Amino acid sequence: MMIKKLFAIILTLTTFAARADFTTSARSAYLIDYDSGAEIVSKNADTLMPPSSMIKLMTLTLLFDEVKAGRLTMDDRITVGQNADYQDSKWYSASKICLSAGQSITVRDLILGLIVLSGGDAAVVVAEKLAGGETEFTDMMTRKAREIGMTQSTFGNSSGLPDPNNLMTSRELAMLARYIITQYPDIYPMFATKRFEFGEHQSDWCRDWGRTHTLNYNRLLFTMAGADGLKTGHTDDGGYGMVASSVVGGRRLIAVINGFRGKGHDALAAEVKKLLNYGYSTTTTNVFYRPNDKIAKIPVWYGRQDFVVATVATPFAITVQKSDGMKDVRVLARYNDPVAAPIQVGDVVGEIIAERNGKVIARADLVAMTRVKKTQFFGRIVRNIMVMIGLK
């Protein structure tokens, strides 16, 4: 007989909702807590807007997938095609590494060129390497976006150069940033690189150009302690934008500003810093469980082990307003007693929720930490007999 059980962890918390008292002249602003995912500030977060060079975060994500899977290494060299040559007119005023057709470049330098110099030419090199061309690559970008849960974003190219199909929301840019930080922990520290000087320019013009183009456009890295990423963008039509993240006191926030009309990247960084500081000063986050924490020991039916230990796949955390304190919320683990074998590692075996006055304000799946095989036929007969005579 399957019985729904509640394993109650009595804690005092309060519900949380995004506040509207942060003001910015930017067309869109969005701020979330990394662990809880809670929205702290939301202004036009679901409005599709040109992301300009922030679109390169998706280009980088697809490149990171190749590195993570072992299909590319940081030292592999990729040949630059004609479409990425610095003499192509589209790169005259655009951000670039300053590459020449026929030369090769390491994957490491492509990544740093995309992050630090916002190299549109590097984005084309990636697109042609991974998909054969930018049109095919935008199909890959779309598929990856949908896999992550980004249902609205559309892509017209890999670089963010003006294109009517380049559209993303601030919410989905934050979602992508959170995905990058979580999925590529060994690569993510590269986003904090303040300076990159490419050492393999093939022309005198590019060598001269490169000597004055070495600093990261993300000026937040220079002005805010704890800032460690991610990407800026700018077009005349779309204004300035930034996807940023920082860690202060062990707590990570992710901020997005888009459609900002301030004067340059320094003004943009100041606006994003204001947004992040607002989050740190007005809210706090309580992390209750992290992956591999043993949360509940759940009985197993027809299993070779009597119990399976449950944990969470992602941190279970709740963000609260500092002014409200913590009150009136219970955190509970809910599961069927018993759960039926077989059970694989990562199988969902229940859920953990936070509720306030009977209303659920946060939830996450409980997943199995270990594998539990099903008993053989004879074992199941014995188990049934033991249940019938009250021994189980």
N, C-alpha and C positions, 0 to 999 in steps of 0.2 A: 504493500500500500504506500503510495507516494504522498507525503505530507509536507506542505509548505511550512518551513520554519523561518523564524526571524531571529537572527543573532544580533542582539542590540548592543551597541557601543554608545553609552550615554555621554554625549558631549554637548557643550553649550556653544552654539553658533548663531548667526543670523543670516537671513537671506540677503542677496546682493543683486543690484541692478545697475546698469550703466547710468552714470550721472550726466546731466546736461549742463552743468555749470562751468565746464571748461570752454573757453572761447578761443577761436582761431579764425584768421582771415582765409585760411586754406579752404578750398572747396570741399575737401573731404579729410576727415581725421578719424583714426581708429586706434584704440589702445587695448591690449589684452594682457592678462597674466599668462605666462608660459605654462605653468604647472596646472592651473585650474581651467584655463581657457576662458575665464570670465571676461566679459566686456566691461571695461572701465570707462572708456569714452567711445561714443559712436556718433559720427556726423556724416551723413550720406555714405555710410559704409557699403551699401549695396548698389551704388550708382556706378555704372560702367563708364570708365574714363580712359583716355590714352595713358598707358603706364610709362611711356618713353623707355629709358634704359633699364628701368626696373624689370622689364620683361626678360632681361638677361638672367634673372634668377631661375627662370624655367630652362633656359639654354644651359646654364650651369648644372641644374638638377639632372638633366639627361646625360651630361658629361660625367657627373659624379656617379651615376648608375653604372657607367662603363668601367670606371675605376674600381668601384666597390665590388663589381662582379669579376674583376680580374681580366677583363677583356682589353683594358688599357692600363698602362702604368704611368706614373708621373714622368718618367724619363723617356717614354716613347715619343718619337718625332713624327709630326704630321706635315705634309707638304701644303704650302699655301697656293691656292688657285687664283686665277685671274680676277675673279669677283671680289677678292679680298685685297687686291693690290692697291697701295696707297695712291696711285695715280688715277684711279677711278674717281670720277667727279663727285660721286656721292659721299666720299670720305673727306673732301676738302675742308668742310667746316664741322664734320662729325667727330666724335671722340673715337680714338683709334690707338693701336700700338704703333702703327706705321710699318706695315709689312709689305714685302715685295713678292710678286708671283714667282714661284719656283723655289723659294727658300723653304726651309723646314723650321718648325718650332716645337719645343717640347710641350707636353700636356701641362706640365707645371706652369710654364710661362703663359700658356693660353689662359689658365685659370686666374693667375695673378693679373694678366692683362685685362681680363674681363672684370675682375673685382676692383682693382686699383685704378686702372686707366679707362675703364668702361669701354674697352675696345670693341667697336662694332665689327671691325675686320676680323677680330678673333672669333666673334660669334658666327660669322660666315664660314670660317675654317672648320669650326665644330659642326655646323649644319651639314657641310659638304662631306665631312668625314663620316658622320654617323648615319646620314640619310641619302647622300648623293647630291642633294640640292636643298635650297631653302623651302621650296614648296612642299617637298616630301617631309622636311623637318618640321614644318608647322603642323603637319598631321600627327607627328610624334608628340609635339608639344601638347596638342589637344588631347590625345589619348592619355598622356601622363597627368594632365590637369584633372581629367574626369576620374582617373584612378585615385588621386589624392582627395577628391570630393569637391573640386572647383568646377561648379556646374555652369558658370556664366562666362568665364574667360574665353576670349578668342584671340587668334594669333595670325598675323599677316607676314611676319618675318622673325628672324632670330635676334635681331639687334635692337629693335625698338625705334628704328627710323620711322618717321611718320607713315602710317598706313591705316586706312579706315577699319581694317580688321584687327588692329592691335587695341584691344579693350580688356580691362581688368577692373575689378572692384577692390577697394581697400581691404575689405574683409578677406577676399581670396588671396591678396598679396600677403596678409598676415598669416593666413593658413599655409601658404607656401613657405614662408619664413620658418614657421614652427616645424614644418615637415623637414626642411633642410637641417635645422639644428638637431632634430631628433634622429634622423636617418643617417647622417654623415658626420658623426662626432669626431672622427679623425681628420676630416677635411675642413670642417667648419672654422677652426682657428685661423685659416688663411684669410677670412673676411676681416680680421683685425689688422691686416698688413697696412701700414701707413704710407709706405714708400716702395715703389718698384721701378727699377731702372733696367729696361730691356737692353741686353748687351749684344744683340745680333742683328742690328740694323744693316741693310744691304746697300744703302745709298747715303751720300753725304747729306742730302736734304733731311733724311730721316734721322741721321745721327745728330744733326743740329737741333731738329725738332725734339728729339728724345731727351736732350739735356735739360729742357725746360718743362717737360711733362713727366713727372715722377711721383707727385703726391696724390694720395687718394682723394677723390672728389667728396668722400664722406668726411666732412670736417668735424662731425660729432666725435670721431675717434681722437681728435686732438683737444677737444674741449670738455668732454665728460668722462670722468673716471668710471670704468666699468663698461663703457660702450665697446662692442666688439663686432659690429656688422650693421647693416648688410649691404645695401645698394641704393644709390641715388639715381635720379633721372631728370632730364630737362628737355623740353621742346618749346619753341616760341608760342605755339598754340596751347599746349597743355600746361605750361608753367613748370614749376619745380616740384619734385616729389622725392620721398625717401622711405625706404623700409629699413627700420632700425631695431636693434636689440641691445639691451644692456643688462648687466648683473650688478645689483647693489645690495649689500648685506646678504648675499646668497640667494637673492630673489631675482628672477629674470622677467622682464617685461618686453613685449614686442609692440612697436609703434609704427603707424603708417600715416604719412601726410602726402596729399596729392592736390594738384591745382593751386599751389602756393605761388603768389606773385611778388614775393620779396626780392631783394636785390642780391642775387647770387647764392652760392652754396653756404657761405658763412651765415647768412640770414636764415636759410633753410635749417641749418644745424641748430641754430638758436631756437627756432620754433619747435623742432622735434625734441630738443632738450627740455623745453618748457612742458611739453606733453608728457614726457617720461617722468619728470620730477613731480608733476601733478599726481601721477599714479602712485609713486612711491610715498608721497606725503599724505595722501588721503585714504589709502587702502593698505591692507595687509593680507597675506595669504597663509592659510594653514594647510600644510601637507600632512595628511594622515597616513597614507600608505603609498609605498613605492613598489615597483616590480620586485618580486622575490621576497617581499614581506609576507610572513605566514599569517593570514587573516582568519581563516576558518578551516576546521577539520571536519570534512563532510563524509558521512557514512556512504558506502558504496554497495549497491545491490548486484549480486552475481559477479563480484570482482575477486581477483586473486589476492587483493589486499582489502581490508575492511574499510579503509578510509582513503580519501584523497585530500591533499592540502591545497587550499585555494589562495591565490594571490591576485594582483591586478596587472594588466598588461601595460598600463600607463599610470602615472601618478594620480592618486585620488586626492584632490585638493579643493578647498573652498576659499574664495576671496570675499573679504568683508570690508565694510567701511570702518576706518579707525574710530570715527566718532560714535558708531553704534556699539562697538564692543562685540562680545560673543554671548548670545543668549538664545534660548528657546528652540534649539535645533538638535535632533538626534541623528546619529549615523548608524545605519543598520546594514547587516549582511543578510541577504535573503537567498534561500536555496531550497530545492526539493530534498527531503530526507526519506529515503536515500536517493542518490543518483545512480543511474544504471550504467554498468560497464558494457562495453569497453570504453575507456577514456584516454584520449591522447593529450600530450602536453599542449597547453594552450586552448583546449576545449572550454567553451563557456559552461560553467557549472552553477551559476547563480549571478547575483548582482549585489553591488553595494550602493546604498543611496544615502543621501542627506535629506531630511525633511524638516519642515517648520510648520507647526500647526496643521499637520496632516498633508501639507503640500510638498511634493518632491522638488528640491531646488538643485540637486546634482545627483548624477548616477554614473556608474561604471560597471563593466562586466567583471565578475569573478571568474578567473580562469585556472585550470588545473596546473599545478607545478610539476606533477609527475604522471607517468603513464600507468594505467591500471588495466591489465588484461582481463578478459572475461573468463570465468571458470569453465572447465569442461562440463559436458552434459551430466556426468555422474556427480560432479561437485555441486551442480545446481539442484539436483535431486536431494542431496544431503542438506543443502542450505534450506530448501523448502521444508523438509522434515523438521529441522531445528527450529524454524519459525513456528511451525504448527504446534510443537510441544513447548514453546516458550523459551527456548535457549538462545534465540536471536531476536 
